[in-house]
C-alpha cells in the first residue's frame, strides 16, 4: 500500500497507452464531439488494462487524501479522454467504497462541472446516487440545491441521481429536482427528466403517470415520450 497516488496515476497512464489505437481514436473523438483527444481504447479494452493496476496491492492507496489526489490528478491533468474514464474507474473501485460518502461530494461536484458532457456526468451521477443512499437527508438537500444551479450538468446529475434506486427512490426528492427544470429547453435536461421518470416507472408506473398528468402543460414532448415509453 502507498500513501502517494503518484505511482498509481503513472501506472494507469502507462497502462492506457499500451492499448492505443490512433485510427479508432479519431472516430471516437468525432462521435463524442470531444475537444480532448482519445487514445482509441474500447471500453472493454480500457477495463482490461486498468483492472490489474487498480487490483495491485502494491499500488493500493491507504488514505482518503491520497485517493482524492489521485482521482483529481488523473482528471485535471488528462491529455486523453480515457484518462478521465480511468479516474472514474478509480473513483468507483470497490477498494475505496468506504470513501464514497458525503465528504467526497466536493470532489464529485468539481468533476461534474469540469467534465461537462454526458458520458462523464452520467457515470458520476451513479456515484452521486450511491452517496445519496448513505445520507439521504443531507445529500437530498444538496440535490435540491444542484437542481437549481446555473450549471446544467449539476442539474442533470441531480435529476438522474436516483436512476438505480428502484423502490428506494425518494419521490419527494425526484419531484423536487425535476420541477424547477420543467421549463428548460436544453436537450440534456429534457432527456434527463424523461430518463429519470422512465426508469422509476419500472417500479411505480402509477406515480409516474400521475406526475406527468400533474405537469401536463409544462413537461416537454421529449420528456413525456421518454417517461411514458413503457407504460
C-alpha positions in Angstrom: 0.0 0.0 0.0 1.1 3.6 -0.6 0.2 7.0 0.8 1.1 8.7 -2.5 -1.2 8.5 -5.5 1.6 9.4 -8.0 2.8 5.9 -8.6 -0.8 4.7 -9.2 -1.5 7.6 -11.5 1.7 6.9 -13.5 0.9 3.2 -13.8 -2.7 3.9 -15.0 -1.5 6.3 -17.7 1.2 3.9 -18.9 -1.3 1.0 -19.0 -3.8 3.1 -21.1 -1.1 3.8 -23.6 -0.5 0.1 -24.2 -3.9 -0.1 -25.9 -3.7 3.0 -28.0 -5.3 2.8 -31.5 -4.8 6.2 -33.3 -7.2 5.2 -36.1 -10.1 4.4 -33.7 -9.3 7.4 -31.6 -10.2 9.8 -34.5 -13.7 8.3 -34.8 -14.2 8.3 -31.0 -13.3 11.9 -30.7 -15.7 12.8 -33.6 -18.5 10.7 -32.2 -18.2 12.2 -28.7 -17.7 15.7 -30.0 -14.8 16.0 -27.7 -12.2 18.7 -27.7 -9.9 16.3 -25.8 -8.4 13.6 -28.0 -8.8 9.9 -27.4 -6.2 7.1 -27.2 -8.5 4.8 -29.1 -9.3 2.1 -26.5 -12.7 0.4 -26.4 -14.4 0.3 -23.1 -13.6 -3.5 -22.6 -10.0 -2.8 -23.7 -9.7 0.1 -21.1 -11.1 -2.1 -18.3 -8.7 -4.9 -19.3 -5.6 -2.7 -18.9 -6.9 -0.7 -15.9 -8.2 -3.6 -13.8 -4.9 -5.2 -12.8 -3.4 -1.8 -11.9 -6.2 -1.0 -9.6 -6.0 -4.5 -8.1 -2.3 -4.3 -7.4 -1.9 -4.3 -3.6 1.4 -2.5 -4.0 -0.4 0.4 -5.6 -3.4 0.4 -3.2 -4.0 3.9 -1.6 -4.1 3.9 2.2 -5.6 7.3 2.8 -8.5 9.4 1.6 -6.3 12.4 0.7 -4.1 10.2 -1.5 -7.2 8.7 -3.1 -8.7 12.1 -3.9 -5.4 13.5 -5.1 -5.0 10.5 -7.5 -8.5 10.9 -8.9 -8.1 14.7 -9.3 -4.6 14.3 -10.9 -5.8 11.8 -13.5 -8.8 14.0 -14.2 -7.4 17.5 -14.2 -4.1 16.7 -16.0 -5.7 14.4 -18.5 -4.4 14.6 -22.1 -6.7 11.9 -23.4 -10.3 11.2 -22.5 -9.5 7.6 -21.4 -7.6 9.1 -18.5 -10.8 10.7 -17.3 -12.5 7.3 -17.7 -9.7 5.8 -15.7 -10.3 8.4 -13.0 -13.9 7.3 -12.8 -12.8 3.6 -12.6 -10.6 4.6 -9.6 -13.4 6.6 -8.1 -15.8 3.7 -8.2 -13.4 0.9 -7.4 -14.6 -1.5 -4.6 -11.4 -1.0 -2.6 -12.4 2.6 -1.9 -16.1 2.1 -1.3 -15.9 3.4 2.3 -14.8 6.8 1.0 -17.8 7.3 -1.3 -19.6 9.3 1.3 -20.6 13.0 1.7 -17.0 14.0 2.3 -16.3 13.0 -1.4 -19.0 15.3 -2.8 -16.9 18.5 -3.2 -14.6 16.5 -5.5 -17.5 15.0 -7.3 -19.0 18.4 -7.9 -15.7 19.6 -9.4 -15.7 16.5 -11.7 -19.2 17.2 -12.8 -18.6 20.8 -13.6 -15.3 20.3 -15.3 -16.4 17.1 -17.1 -19.4 19.0 -18.7 -20.5 16.2 -21.0 -22.9 13.4 -20.8 -20.5 10.4 -20.9 -18.7 11.7 -17.8 -21.5 13.3 -15.9 -23.8 10.3 -16.2 -21.2 8.0 -14.8 -20.5 10.4 -12.0 -24.2 10.5 -11.2 -24.0 6.9 -10.2 -21.5 7.9 -7.5 -23.9 10.7 -6.5 -26.7 8.2 -6.2 -24.5 5.9 -4.1 -23.7 8.8 -1.7 -27.3 9.9 -1.6 -28.2 6.5 -0.1 -25.5 6.9 2.6 -27.0 10.3 3.7 -30.5 10.7 2.2 -31.3 13.9 4.2 -28.1 15.8 3.8 -27.5 14.8 0.2 -31.2 15.3 -0.6 -30.6 18.9 0.3 -27.6 19.0 -1.9 -29.5 17.6 -4.8 -32.2 20.2 -4.3 -29.5 22.9 -4.5 -27.9 21.4 -7.6 -31.3 21.2 -9.3 -31.5 25.0 -9.3 -27.9 25.8 -10.1 -26.9 27.7 -13.3 -24.7 24.8 -14.3 -26.8 22.4 -16.5 -24.6 19.4 -15.7 -25.2 19.7 -11.9 -28.9 20.0 -12.7 -28.7 16.9 -14.9 -26.8 15.0 -12.2 -29.4 15.9 -9.6 -32.3 14.7 -11.9 -30.7 11.3 -12.7 -29.1 10.7 -9.3 -31.8 8.1 -8.3 -31.7 6.1 -11.5 -30.6 2.9 -9.7 -32.6 3.3 -6.5 -35.8 1.5 -7.6 -38.0 1.0 -4.6 -35.6 3.2 -2.5 -36.4 6.2 -4.7 -37.4 9.3 -2.7 -40.3 10.5 -4.8 -40.5 13.8 -3.0 -36.9 14.4 -4.0 -37.4 13.2 -7.5 -40.2 15.7 -8.0 -38.2 18.4 -6.2 -35.3 18.1 -8.6 -37.4 17.8 -11.8 -40.0 20.5 -11.1 -37.5 23.5 -11.3 -36.3 22.2 -14.7 -39.5 21.6 -16.5 -39.4 24.8 -18.4 -35.8 24.3 -19.5 -35.5 23.7 -23.3 -31.9 22.3 -23.0 -31.9 18.8 -24.6 -29.7 17.2 -21.9 -32.1 18.4 -19.2 -35.3 17.3 -21.0 -33.7 14.0 -21.8 -32.7 13.6 -18.1 -36.2 14.3 -16.9 -37.6 11.7 -19.3 -34.9 9.1 -18.4 -35.4 9.6 -14.6 -39.2 9.2 -14.9 -39.0 6.2 -17.4 -36.6 4.4 -15.0 -38.8 4.9 -12.0 -41.9 3.8 -14.0 -40.4 0.3 -13.8 -41.0 0.5 -10.1 -44.1 2.7 -9.8 -45.8 3.4 -13.1 -48.9 4.9 -11.4 -46.7 7.6 -9.7 -45.0 8.4 -13.0 -48.3 8.7 -14.9 -49.7 10.9 -12.1 -46.6 13.1 -12.2 -46.9 13.6 -16.0 -50.6 14.3 -15.7 -50.0 16.9 -12.9 -47.4 18.7 -15.1 -49.0 18.1 -18.4 -48.8 21.8 -19.5 -45.1 22.1 -18.6 -43.4 18.8 -19.4 -41.8 18.8 -22.8 -42.7 16.4 -25.6 -39.3 14.6 -25.3 -39.6 14.2 -21.5 -43.2 13.0 -21.8 -42.3 10.4 -24.5 -39.4 9.1 -22.6 -41.3 9.0 -19.3 -44.3 7.1 -20.7 -42.3 4.9 -23.1 -43.0 1.6 -21.4 -46.4 2.5 -19.9 
